[in-house]
């Protein structure tokens, strides 16, 4: 009984976060930009070819995952600082909680998977955060802890 109570208490923050910050999904970049709260979460660098966009935002945090065309990678990352392997290991990686679509974690960036990702620091007051791009699949993952 005590174990059950501990498990229930342990899951409360995750459940509350998913209520306060629900996951959302958009088929295209156009659809995402038309969402009612797009100004709060759509990063300025989101390419026009972005599709299968998933996001969660709230309380100063933003998480966006999407698939894009390979031709858009250079334009999207132009002006961003690509981090070397030592710097990648120091990147803060909050997680959105119960989101099966979000694979990035401190463990991801410190393990062998980090060698497969291009990780960038995104500057600027609005989109300051990090972007990881998988050049094999053209999936991108953007996160920001606060604006």
N, C-alpha and C positions, 0 to 999 in steps of 0.2 A: 504494500500500500504506500509506504514511504517512497519507494522508487517511482511509482506512478505519479505521485505528487511532485516529485523533483522533475520528472520529465515534462509534466504539464507546465510547470513554472519556467522551465528552460525554453519551451517553445513559444511562450507568450510574446517575447520581443519580435520574433520572426513573423508570427501571425499578425501582430499589430502593424509591423512595417509593411506587410503586403496589403493591408487594408488602407493605410495612409498613402502608400506609394504603390498603386496597382501597376502591374505590367500592362503595356499596351503594344499593339502590333499594327503596322501599316504596310501595305503592299508596295508602295512606291514613295519616292522622295516628295513628289507632288502632294500625295495624300497626307504625308506627315506634316508638311509645311502648312497645309490647310487646317490642321487640327486646331481646336480652340485655344490650346495653351502652347502652341509651337514656339512662341517667343521665349518661353521658359526653358525649353530643353533642346530644340533642334540646333546642333552646332553649325556655325557659319560655313564650315568646310564640307558639309554633307554634299556629296556629288549628286548630280542629276540622275545618274544611273543607279543610285542606291535603291535597293529593294529588300523585301523581307526584313523590314526595319522593326526592331524590338527596342522598347525603351522603358525605363523606370526613372522617375525623378521626384524630388521633394526634399524638404528640409536641407536645402543647399547641396544636394547630391544629384548627379546625373549619370545615367548608364545608358549607352546606346550601342546596339550591335546591328550590323547590316552587311549585306553582300553587295558588291559593286563590280563594274567592268574593270578589267585589268588596265585599260587605257586611262582610267581616271586616277590611278594611284599616284603618278608623278605630279599631276596638278593639285591633287588634294594635299599632298605632303610637302609641296614647295613652300619654303619659308619655315617649316617646322624643324626642330632640332632632333636629329636621330641620336638616340642614346647608345653608347657602347655597352658591352656586356656587363661591365662593372657598375655602370650607372643604372642599368635596368634592374639589377638586384636591390637597389636602394629605393626604387619607385614605390610609393605608398599605394596599396591596392585595397580599397574598401570593397565590399561585395554588396550586391543588392538584396541579399538574402535568398529566399526561396525562388530562385529563377533558374530553371533548367537551361535557358539559352545563354547564360553568362558563364563562360569557362575560365575567365581570367581570375587568378588569385595570386597571393604572394608565392605560393608553391609553384604555380605555372611559370612565373617569371624568374624563379631561381633554379628551376630544373632544366632538363634537356629541351623542353618545349620552347624555352626562351630563345634558343638558337634558331628556331624556325620562324620567329616573329620579328618584324621590324617595329621597334617601339620608339615613339616620338614624344617629346614634350611639346604641348600646345601652349603657346604664349597668349598674352592678351587678357584684358579684364573680363571679357564675356565668356570665352571658351577655355580659359586656363585649365589645363588638365593633362591627360595622357591619351595617346592613341596607339593601339597595337594593330598591325596589319599582317595578315598571313598571306605571303606572296604565292603560296601554293593554291589557295582556294579563293582568295580575294574577299575574305571576311575581314571586317574591321570592327574594333571594339574601342569605344571612347568612354572615359570616365573622368569625372571631376568631383572633388570633394566639396568644394564651395566656390562661389563666384566672387 
